[in-house]
Amino acid sequence: MERIDQKCLEKGIQGYKGKFIDFLQCQSESFMPCIDIAAKSKLMTIIVDTTDTAKQVLDINKEIKGGVINIYPLETMNQFEQPPKQIP
């Protein structure tokens, strides 16, 4: 994960946001192991802005011969923020 992070910064990939775990805040550091156990590998998910950025990150992962990674483009998450459509 650190190599992907470094390569994205080196290549200036604008839509790369980082690892999901970096966006979490806990009231107490002692809660982090509990969160880690509950969320398992999801904490190491990579957050990007679009599917195009996700493809760039996948190319980097292939370039460095990395393992399996999870990537969530924020553009796909926005669909959950939309209010449900009302049927007349």
Secondary structure, 3 states (H helix, E strand, C coil): CHHHHHHHHHHCCCCEEEEHHHHCCCCCHHHHHHHHHHHHHHHHCEEECCHHHHHHHHHHHHHCCCCCCCEEEHHHHHHHCCCCCCCC
